[in-house]
Amino acid sequence: MSSTPQDQGDWSKLARELYQLSNEAFELAQHEVAMQGDRNDREQRAKAIDQRLDALWPKLQEATAFDPGLTQAWSDARLDLLYVLSSGTLSTSTRLFQFLEERKTKKG
């Protein structure tokens, strides 16, 4: 992988986009847990984010040398989206698991 300033700018842009998508996926999963908003809207948003993640994957494989956390952000986002799309029946990301545990503690 080249490390010219132009490439570094490209990797930074990719990283920002991926971290933003990952945050959106986590927020969507939190809304799924709380059953906030319309279920169909959450599902449509999850599918749209998932498509964007698929499109980023080929670029991501090279960019991980620039930022190793990108694959973790991508994986977390994917798990959060699967949680939403499964109506809360599939496994969660580590961060969503922590969110669920905190909710249990606050309620209990």
C-alpha positions as CSV (number, residue, x, y, z in Angstrom):
1,M,0.0,0.0,0.0
2,S,1.3,3.4,-0.9
3,S,1.5,6.1,1.8
4,T,1.4,9.2,-0.3
5,P,-0.6,12.1,1.2
6,Q,-3.2,11.6,-1.4
7,D,-3.6,7.9,-0.4
8,Q,-3.6,8.9,3.3
9,G,-6.5,11.3,2.5
10,D,-8.4,8.6,0.7
11,W,-7.9,6.2,3.7
12,S,-9.0,8.9,6.1
13,K,-12.1,9.5,4.0
14,L,-12.9,5.8,4.0
15,A,-12.3,5.5,7.7
16,R,-14.6,8.4,8.4
17,E,-17.3,6.9,6.3
18,L,-17.0,3.5,7.8
19,Y,-16.9,4.8,11.4
20,Q,-20.0,6.9,10.6
21,L,-21.8,3.8,9.2
22,S,-20.8,1.8,12.2
23,N,-22.1,4.4,14.6
24,E,-25.4,4.6,12.6
25,A,-25.7,0.8,12.8
26,F,-25.2,0.8,16.6
27,E,-27.7,3.6,17.0
28,L,-30.2,1.6,14.9
29,A,-29.6,-1.5,17.0
30,Q,-30.2,0.5,20.2
31,H,-33.5,1.7,18.7
32,E,-34.3,-2.0,18.0
33,V,-33.7,-2.8,21.6
34,A,-35.8,0.0,22.8
35,M,-38.4,-0.6,20.0
36,Q,-38.2,3.1,19.1
37,G,-39.7,4.2,15.9
38,D,-41.2,2.2,13.1
39,R,-40.0,-1.4,12.7
40,N,-40.2,-1.2,8.9
41,D,-38.2,2.0,8.9
42,R,-35.5,0.4,11.1
43,E,-35.4,-2.6,8.7
44,Q,-35.1,-0.4,5.6
45,R,-32.3,1.7,7.2
46,A,-30.5,-1.5,8.2
47,K,-30.6,-2.8,4.7
48,A,-29.3,0.4,3.2
49,I,-26.4,0.6,5.6
50,D,-25.7,-3.1,5.0
51,Q,-25.4,-2.4,1.2
52,R,-23.0,0.5,1.9
53,L,-20.9,-1.8,4.1
54,D,-20.8,-4.4,1.2
55,A,-19.6,-1.7,-1.2
56,L,-16.8,-0.6,1.2
57,W,-15.5,-4.1,1.9
58,P,-13.1,-4.3,-1.1
59,K,-11.5,-0.9,-0.2
60,L,-11.4,-1.8,3.4
61,Q,-9.1,-4.8,2.9
62,E,-6.3,-2.4,1.8
63,A,-7.2,0.3,4.3
64,T,-6.7,-1.8,7.3
65,A,-2.9,-1.2,7.1
66,F,-3.7,2.4,7.6
67,D,-6.2,1.8,10.4
68,P,-6.5,-1.7,11.8
69,G,-9.7,-0.7,13.7
70,L,-11.6,-0.5,10.5
71,T,-12.3,-4.2,10.3
72,Q,-13.6,-4.2,13.9
73,A,-15.9,-1.2,13.1
74,W,-17.1,-3.0,10.0
75,S,-17.7,-6.3,11.9
76,D,-19.5,-4.5,14.7
77,A,-21.7,-2.6,12.2
78,R,-22.6,-5.9,10.4
79,L,-23.5,-7.6,13.7
80,D,-25.6,-4.7,14.8
81,L,-27.5,-4.7,11.5
82,L,-28.1,-8.4,11.7
83,Y,-29.5,-7.9,15.1
84,V,-31.9,-5.3,13.7
85,L,-32.8,-7.4,10.7
86,S,-33.5,-10.5,12.9
87,S,-35.7,-8.5,15.2
88,G,-33.3,-9.0,18.0
89,T,-32.9,-12.8,17.7
90,L,-29.3,-13.0,16.4
91,S,-26.0,-12.5,18.2
92,T,-24.9,-9.0,19.0
93,S,-21.7,-7.0,18.7
94,T,-19.7,-6.6,21.8
95,R,-20.8,-3.0,22.1
96,L,-24.4,-3.9,21.8
97,F,-24.0,-6.7,24.3
98,Q,-22.6,-4.1,26.7
99,F,-25.5,-1.8,26.0
100,L,-28.0,-4.6,26.8
101,E,-26.2,-5.5,30.0
102,E,-26.3,-1.8,31.1
103,R,-30.0,-1.7,30.4
104,K,-30.5,-4.8,32.5
105,T,-28.5,-3.3,35.4
106,K,-30.5,-0.1,35.3
107,K,-33.8,-2.0,35.2
108,G,-32.9,-4.5,37.8
